[in-house]
Amino acid sequence: METKNPIVFISYSHDNTKHQDQVLDLSNRLRSEGIDCVLDQYEESPPEGWPRWMESNIRTADFVLLICTETYYNRVMGIEEEGIGHGVRWEGHLIYQQLYNAGTLNTRFIPVILSSENSKFIPDHLQGSTYYNIGNSEQFDKLYWRLRGLKTKKPELGKLRELPSKERRTLFVTGVIDIEFWNKAGWKGVAYIHDYENKEPPIMGLLFTNKEIAIKIFKGWIANLGEYDLNNELRISIVEGNVKGEPFGYYVHINNYMENTIKRLESERKDFNLDIFLVVSRIHRMNPEPTSKNLYIFKKRFEMFNSYSLIPCVLHEGNKVEIIDGFRILKKNVELRHITDIKSKNDPDAVLKKEYVQEI
């Protein structure tokens, strides 16, 4: 265990006066117990300027505590309104760079929440890290001893248990596709909507013929996944390339990131035991004109913003598209692939190649 006073930089957003006071109280409490906290509230105007002050302290601190709130998440992830929260945006950039330089290995950056409802606002790149809810005294103590470098001593390795008798295997069916709803929804493909002033991420609209069912599908997604799909369970792939027997176009494939769904189920259900995992998906072949640039623009805008919004739309007669407001889901991932990338029957998009379907 470390006996020197660890240096800790506290990164947070100035949500409101109450929140700033809570952060100050945390810093004061840690300092009273020997943790040398660095906090902007202790400074009036650093001579080197705030950007260099932040960069220097983040670089030299033993640990960096990230106080996670919705405002903090939006600013670090770059989805806050322009011109707001430059300090947190800058700190988030510096933290990203430090993680990049360390080869994504994280030993210094610790997510902290002041109440349990803020756990969903941990920045994406740190969601795999241990976080601490310091509103709980036991969690505060765990954070304190981690900062001090205390590690739990392992007991000696014991003898393995005897193997249990083999149980009957069970089939577990899950996924983002509600079969009954999708059979009634009349999914006809996708549409792309762009802000040509480059202020907003692109939008992918799922085109349905049944408005009522389309709304039910998105309500179900938002209830299960949230408006940001923080667990990244919804998987959408766009697979380009010529396919024998199919006209010019590309596939849109909607299914699950199975590994992320399994993680959530294991965290929610302690008795969860996976035998056979079946995921339902939906596929549509898009047949645009060879000169169409809609997908090309979407990919360029996605590359620019590193995100897109998913919304429901209704396709009426005459190919008129109605946008349904109020059911937007922000996504950070879309799988942009070519049909030749699919080389195994275990590929999530293997169903798009007839030979793998027959093999399975």
TORTORKE-932877 format. One record per residue (C-alpha): x, y, z; residue number from 1. Coordinates in Angstrom, 2 decimals, always signed. Example, Ala and Ser with C-alpha at 12.3 -4.5 7.8 and 13.67 -1.06 7.14 Angstrom:
2
SITE      east     north        up     k
SITE    +12.30     -4.50     +7.80     1
SITE    +13.67     -1.06     +7.14     2
! end
This chain:
360
SITE      east     north        up     k
SITE     +0.00     +0.00     +0.00     1
SITE     +1.21     +3.50     -0.90     2
SITE     +2.26     +5.65     +2.07     3
SITE     +2.78     +8.90     +0.15     4
SITE     -0.11    +11.28     -0.43     5
SITE     -1.65    +10.43     -3.82     6
SITE     -2.41    +13.36     -6.14     7
SITE     -5.93    +13.30     -7.60     8
SITE     -7.36    +15.61    -10.28     9
SITE    -11.15    +16.05    -10.23    10
SITE    -12.87    +16.52    -13.60    11
SITE    -16.53    +17.61    -13.52    12
SITE    -19.10    +19.87    -15.20    13
SITE    -20.49    +23.00    -13.58    14
SITE    -24.10    +21.79    -13.72    15
SITE    -25.35    +24.12    -10.99    16
SITE    -24.30    +25.60     -7.65    17
SITE    -25.51    +22.58     -5.66    18
SITE    -23.49    +20.20     -7.82    19
SITE    -20.36    +22.36     -7.53    20
SITE    -20.77    +22.36     -3.74    21
SITE    -21.08    +18.57     -3.71    22
SITE    -17.85    +18.24     -5.71    23
SITE    -16.10    +20.69     -3.37    24
SITE    -17.32    +18.69     -0.34    25
SITE    -15.92    +15.49     -1.89    26
SITE    -12.56    +17.13     -2.55    27
SITE    -12.39    +18.61     +0.96    28
SITE    -13.25    +15.26     +2.52    29
SITE    -10.57    +13.44     +0.53    30
SITE     -7.99    +16.10     +1.38    31
SITE     -8.88    +15.81     +5.07    32
SITE     -7.90    +12.13     +4.82    33
SITE     -4.59    +12.70     +3.05    34
SITE     -5.62    +12.62     -0.64    35
SITE     -4.08    +15.67     -2.37    36
SITE     -7.03    +16.74     -4.57    37
SITE     -6.57    +19.24     -7.38    38
SITE     -9.79    +21.15     -8.09    39
SITE    -10.51    +24.28    -10.11    40
SITE    -12.49    +25.74     -7.19    41
SITE     -9.21    +26.11     -5.28    42
SITE     -7.84    +28.34     -8.07    43
SITE     -8.82    +31.89     -9.00    44
SITE     -6.81    +32.30    -12.20    45
SITE     -3.78    +30.06    -12.87    46
SITE     -1.00    +32.13    -14.49    47
SITE     -0.48    +29.58    -17.28    48
SITE     -4.19    +29.77    -18.21    49
SITE     -6.93    +27.19    -17.64    50
SITE     -6.21    +24.92    -20.68    51
SITE     -2.55    +24.39    -19.69    52
SITE     -3.48    +24.12    -16.03    53
SITE     -5.89    +21.29    -16.87    54
SITE     -3.42    +19.56    -19.21    55
SITE     -0.54    +19.73    -16.72    56
SITE     -2.58    +18.43    -13.78    57
SITE     -4.27    +15.62    -15.74    58
SITE     -0.85    +14.50    -16.99    59
SITE     +0.87    +14.51    -13.60    60
SITE     -1.94    +13.31    -11.31    61
SITE     -1.80     +9.77     -9.94    62
SITE     -5.54     +9.45    -10.57    63
SITE     -8.29    +11.44    -12.32    64
SITE    -11.81    +11.29    -10.89    65
SITE    -14.58    +11.90    -13.44    66
SITE    -17.77    +13.09    -11.73    67
SITE    -20.39    +11.69    -14.12    68
SITE    -23.69    +13.48    -14.73    69
SITE    -25.87    +13.87    -17.82    70
SITE    -24.29    +17.25    -18.55    71
SITE    -20.78    +15.83    -18.12    72
SITE    -21.60    +12.89    -20.43    73
SITE    -23.02    +15.13    -23.17    74
SITE    -19.97    +17.40    -23.14    75
SITE    -17.34    +14.67    -23.04    76
SITE    -19.13    +12.71    -25.79    77
SITE    -19.48    +15.82    -27.97    78
SITE    -23.29    +15.92    -28.11    79
SITE    -23.70    +19.14    -26.15    80
SITE    -24.81    +22.35    -27.87    81
SITE    -21.87    +24.18    -29.48    82
SITE    -20.25    +26.93    -27.43    83
SITE    -21.09    +25.34    -24.05    84
SITE    -18.82    +23.50    -21.63    85
SITE    -15.43    +24.09    -23.25    86
SITE    -13.62    +23.11    -20.04    87
SITE    -15.13    +19.62    -19.84    88
SITE    -14.78    +19.15    -23.60    89
SITE    -11.06    +19.97    -23.30    90
SITE    -10.59    +17.66    -20.31    91
SITE    -12.43    +14.89    -22.16    92
SITE    -10.10    +15.34    -25.13    93
SITE     -7.05    +15.13    -22.86    94
SITE     -8.39    +11.98    -21.18    95
SITE     -9.06    +10.36    -24.57    96
SITE     -5.48    +11.16    -25.62    97
SITE     -4.03     +9.73    -22.39    98
SITE     -5.98     +6.49    -22.89    99
SITE     -4.88     +6.33    -26.53   100
SITE     -1.25     +6.80    -25.55   101
SITE     -1.61     +3.99    -22.99   102
SITE     -2.94     +1.60    -25.62   103
SITE     -6.48     +1.83    -24.06   104
SITE     -5.16     +0.38    -20.76   105
SITE     -6.75     +2.36    -17.94   106
SITE     -5.03     +2.55    -14.54   107
SITE     -5.69     +6.23    -13.68   108
SITE     -9.15     +7.37    -14.80   109
SITE    -11.93     +6.53    -12.33   110
SITE    -15.65     +7.22    -12.98   111
SITE    -17.48     +8.53     -9.89   112
SITE    -21.22     +9.16     -9.44   113
SITE    -22.92    +11.07     -6.66   114
SITE    -26.17     +9.09     -6.94   115
SITE    -27.17     +5.77     -8.51   116
SITE    -29.29     +7.29    -11.31   117
SITE    -26.16     +8.79    -12.88   118
SITE    -24.55     +5.42    -13.62   119
SITE    -25.94     +5.58    -17.17   120
SITE    -23.94     +8.76    -17.82   121
SITE    -20.48     +7.23    -17.54   122
SITE    -18.61     +8.13    -20.79   123
SITE    -18.59     +5.32    -23.32   124
SITE    -14.83     +4.80    -23.26   125
SITE    -14.90     +4.17    -19.47   126
SITE    -18.04     +2.04    -19.16   127
SITE    -15.87     -1.05    -18.76   128
SITE    -14.09     +0.46    -15.75   129
SITE    -15.02     +0.09    -12.08   130
SITE    -17.04     +3.08    -10.91   131
SITE    -17.92     +4.31     -7.40   132
SITE    -21.20     +5.71     -6.06   133
SITE    -19.84     +7.86     -3.26   134
SITE    -23.33     +8.54     -1.96   135
SITE    -22.80     +5.13     -0.36   136
SITE    -20.31     +5.19     +2.51   137
SITE    -19.01     +1.71     +1.68   138
SITE    -18.36     +2.78     -1.92   139
SITE    -16.56     +5.92     -0.72   140
SITE    -14.29     +3.77     +1.44   141
SITE    -13.53     +1.48     -1.53   142
SITE    -12.61     +4.52     -3.61   143
SITE    -10.41     +5.88     -0.81   144
SITE     -8.45     +2.65     -0.42   145
SITE     -8.06     +2.31     -4.18   146
SITE     -6.51     +5.78     -4.24   147
SITE     -4.21     +4.63     -1.42   148
SITE     -3.20     +1.55     -3.43   149
SITE     -4.64     -1.06     -1.06   150
SITE     -5.29     -4.41     -2.74   151
SITE     -7.32     -7.30     -1.40   152
SITE     -5.13    -10.27     -0.59   153
SITE     -6.08    -13.45     -2.40   154
SITE     -6.69    -16.57     -0.32   155
SITE     -4.80    -19.72     -1.25   156
SITE     -6.19    -21.66     -4.18   157
SITE     -8.48    -24.47     -3.08   158
SITE     -9.45    -27.79     -4.59   159
SITE    -11.76    -27.87     -7.61   160
SITE    -15.33    -29.10     -7.07   161
SITE    -16.50    -32.33     -8.57   162
SITE    -18.17    -31.86    -11.95   163
SITE    -21.99    -31.75    -11.66   164
SITE    -24.16    -34.11    -13.64   165
SITE    -25.08    -32.83    -17.09   166
SITE    -28.32    -30.89    -17.15   167
SITE    -30.78    -30.55    -20.00   168
SITE    -29.85    -27.71    -22.30   169
SITE    -32.28    -24.82    -22.64   170
SITE    -32.93    -22.44    -25.53   171
SITE    -32.94    -18.73    -24.72   172
SITE    -34.52    -16.44    -27.31   173
SITE    -33.89    -12.70    -27.14   174
SITE    -33.23     -9.75    -29.38   175
SITE    -34.29     -6.28    -30.41   176
SITE    -36.80     -7.68    -32.90   177
SITE    -40.34     -8.26    -31.62   178
SITE    -41.49    -10.81    -34.20   179
SITE    -45.20    -10.05    -33.88   180
SITE    -44.72     -6.29    -34.30   181
SITE    -42.25     -6.58    -37.19   182
SITE    -44.54     -8.96    -39.07   183
SITE    -47.25     -6.28    -38.94   184
SITE    -45.05     -3.19    -39.35   185
SITE    -44.32     -3.50    -43.07   186
SITE    -40.64     -2.55    -42.97   187
SITE    -39.64     -1.16    -46.37   188
SITE    -36.04     -0.09    -45.80   189
SITE    -34.30     +3.07    -44.67   190
SITE    -34.16     +6.77    -45.52   191
SITE    -31.34     +9.21    -44.78   192
SITE    -31.95    +12.73    -43.49   193
SITE    -29.15    +15.29    -43.32   194
SITE    -28.51    +18.71    -41.82   195
SITE    -26.63    +20.44    -44.60   196
SITE    -25.39    +23.11    -42.19   197
SITE    -23.33    +20.34    -40.53   198
SITE    -24.59    +21.12    -37.03   199
SITE    -26.35    +17.82    -36.31   200
SITE    -25.42    +14.15    -36.85   201
SITE    -27.13    +12.37    -39.76   202
SITE    -30.44    +10.59    -39.29   203
SITE    -31.37     +7.09    -40.40   204
SITE    -35.12     +6.63    -40.67   205
SITE    -36.61     +3.13    -40.63   206
SITE    -39.47     +3.13    -43.15   207
SITE    -42.65     +1.31    -42.12   208
SITE    -46.12     +1.22    -43.64   209
SITE    -47.91     +0.79    -40.29   210
SITE    -47.45     +3.96    -38.21   211
SITE    -49.01     +2.57    -35.01   212
SITE    -46.75     -0.50    -34.98   213
SITE    -43.70     +1.60    -35.89   214
SITE    -44.28     +3.72    -32.78   215
SITE    -44.68     +0.59    -30.64   216
SITE    -41.37     -0.78    -31.94   217
SITE    -39.49     +2.40    -31.04   218
SITE    -41.26     +2.75    -27.68   219
SITE    -40.11     -0.76    -26.86   220
SITE    -36.54     +0.00    -27.90   221
SITE    -36.40     +3.19    -25.83   222
SITE    -37.86     +1.37    -22.81   223
SITE    -35.30     -1.45    -23.05   224
SITE    -32.25     +0.32    -24.50   225
SITE    -32.73     +3.98    -23.58   226
SITE    -32.50     +7.04    -25.81   227
SITE    -28.71     +6.57    -26.16   228
SITE    -28.43     +2.73    -26.24   229
SITE    -25.62     +3.06    -23.69   230
SITE    -25.10     -0.72    -23.55   231
SITE    -24.78     -0.78    -27.37   232
SITE    -27.17     -3.71    -27.87   233
SITE    -28.89     -2.61    -31.09   234
SITE    -26.74     -3.64    -34.07   235
SITE    -27.34     -2.17    -37.53   236
SITE    -25.12     -3.19    -40.43   237
SITE    -25.05     -1.78    -43.95   238
SITE    -23.46     -4.34    -46.26   239
SITE    -22.59     -3.21    -49.78   240
SITE    -21.47     -5.26    -52.77   241
SITE    -22.92     -7.16    -55.71   242
SITE    -24.84    -10.34    -54.89   243
SITE    -25.58    -13.01    -57.50   244
SITE    -29.28    -13.03    -58.33   245
SITE    -29.90     -9.64    -56.68   246
SITE    -30.14     -6.23    -58.40   247
SITE    -27.70     -3.42    -57.62   248
SITE    -27.94     -2.28    -54.01   249
SITE    -26.97     -3.11    -50.44   250
SITE    -28.34     -4.89    -47.39   251
SITE    -29.57     -3.32    -44.14   252
SITE    -29.42     -5.90    -41.34   253
SITE    -30.89     -5.25    -37.85   254
SITE    -30.04     -7.56    -34.94   255
SITE    -28.16     -7.62    -31.60   256
SITE    -24.62     -7.20    -30.38   257
SITE    -24.97    -10.53    -28.60   258
SITE    -22.05    -10.06    -26.24   259
SITE    -23.52     -6.80    -24.90   260
SITE    -26.98     -8.30    -24.46   261
SITE    -25.46    -11.23    -22.56   262
SITE    -23.60     -8.83    -20.25   263
SITE    -26.82     -6.98    -19.43   264
SITE    -28.75    -10.18    -18.80   265
SITE    -26.02    -11.50    -16.53   266
SITE    -26.01     -8.24    -14.53   267
SITE    -29.83     -8.19    -14.23   268
SITE    -30.39    -11.89    -13.51   269
SITE    -27.98    -13.62    -11.18   270
SITE    -29.52    -16.99    -12.07   271
SITE    -29.02    -16.43    -15.80   272
SITE    -27.44    -19.50    -17.40   273
SITE    -26.85    -19.51    -21.14   274
SITE    -27.14    -22.78    -23.08   275
SITE    -28.29    -21.86    -26.58   276
SITE    -28.70    -18.22    -27.53   277
SITE    -31.04    -17.41    -30.43   278
SITE    -31.25    -13.90    -31.87   279
SITE    -33.96    -12.81    -34.30   280
SITE    -32.98    -10.30    -37.00   281
SITE    -34.50     -8.45    -39.95   282
SITE    -32.94     -7.89    -43.39   283
SITE    -33.88     -5.56    -46.23   284
SITE    -32.22     -5.25    -49.64   285
SITE    -32.07     -1.59    -50.71   286
SITE    -32.11     -0.99    -54.48   287
SITE    -31.17     +2.65    -55.09   288
SITE    -30.27     +4.08    -58.49   289
SITE    -26.54     +3.59    -59.24   290
SITE    -26.16     +7.39    -59.22   291
SITE    -27.79     +7.80    -55.77   292
SITE    -25.52     +9.48    -53.21   293
SITE    -27.73     +9.16    -50.11   294
SITE    -25.74     +6.34    -48.51   295
SITE    -22.43     +7.98    -49.46   296
SITE    -23.48    +11.23    -47.73   297
SITE    -24.69     +9.32    -44.66   298
SITE    -21.32     +7.56    -44.31   299
SITE    -19.42    +10.83    -44.64   300
SITE    -21.63    +12.55    -42.04   301
SITE    -21.34     +9.58    -39.69   302
SITE    -17.56     +9.72    -40.03   303
SITE    -17.71    +13.45    -39.21   304
SITE    -19.94    +13.18    -36.09   305
SITE    -19.16     +9.57    -35.04   306
SITE    -22.87     +9.16    -34.31   307
SITE    -26.31     +9.19    -35.91   308
SITE    -29.94     +9.30    -34.84   309
SITE    -32.36     +6.45    -35.50   310
SITE    -36.02     +7.43    -35.97   311
SITE    -39.26     +5.82    -37.18   312
SITE    -40.80     +6.97    -40.46   313
SITE    -43.93     +6.06    -42.41   314
SITE    -43.83     +5.34    -46.13   315
SITE    -47.08     +6.46    -47.77   316
SITE    -48.34     +5.98    -51.30   317
SITE    -46.28     +7.76    -53.91   318
SITE    -43.14     +7.15    -51.81   319
SITE    -44.00    +10.07    -49.54   320
SITE    -42.12     +9.83    -46.23   321
SITE    -43.61    +10.99    -42.90   322
SITE    -41.15    +11.56    -40.05   323
SITE    -42.48    +10.55    -36.61   324
SITE    -41.20    +12.91    -33.93   325
SITE    -40.43    +12.09    -30.30   326
SITE    -38.85     +8.64    -30.63   327
SITE    -35.21     +9.37    -31.47   328
SITE    -32.38     +7.01    -30.42   329
SITE    -28.79     +8.24    -30.61   330
SITE    -26.40     +5.56    -31.86   331
SITE    -22.60     +5.56    -31.81   332
SITE    -22.17     +2.40    -33.89   333
SITE    -23.13     +1.32    -37.38   334
SITE    -21.38     -1.57    -39.14   335
SITE    -20.32     -0.38    -42.61   336
SITE    -19.19     -3.47    -44.50   337
SITE    -18.77     -5.15    -47.87   338
SITE    -20.29     -8.51    -48.67   339
SITE    -16.78     -9.94    -49.19   340
SITE    -15.95     -9.16    -45.54   341
SITE    -18.24    -12.01    -44.45   342
SITE    -15.98    -15.06    -44.39   343
SITE    -17.41    -17.28    -41.65   344
SITE    -20.72    -18.81    -40.68   345
SITE    -20.12    -17.32    -37.22   346
SITE    -20.11    -13.78    -38.60   347
SITE    -23.06    -11.68    -37.27   348
SITE    -24.00    -10.98    -40.91   349
SITE    -23.51    -14.56    -42.17   350
SITE    -27.25    -14.82    -42.86   351
SITE    -26.70    -12.47    -45.83   352
SITE    -24.71    -15.16    -47.69   353
SITE    -26.71    -18.12    -48.94   354
SITE    -23.88    -20.63    -48.59   355
SITE    -23.58    -19.96    -44.85   356
SITE    -27.34    -20.18    -44.34   357
SITE    -27.34    -23.60    -46.02   358
SITE    -24.33    -24.69    -43.94   359
SITE    -25.97    -23.62    -40.69   360
! end
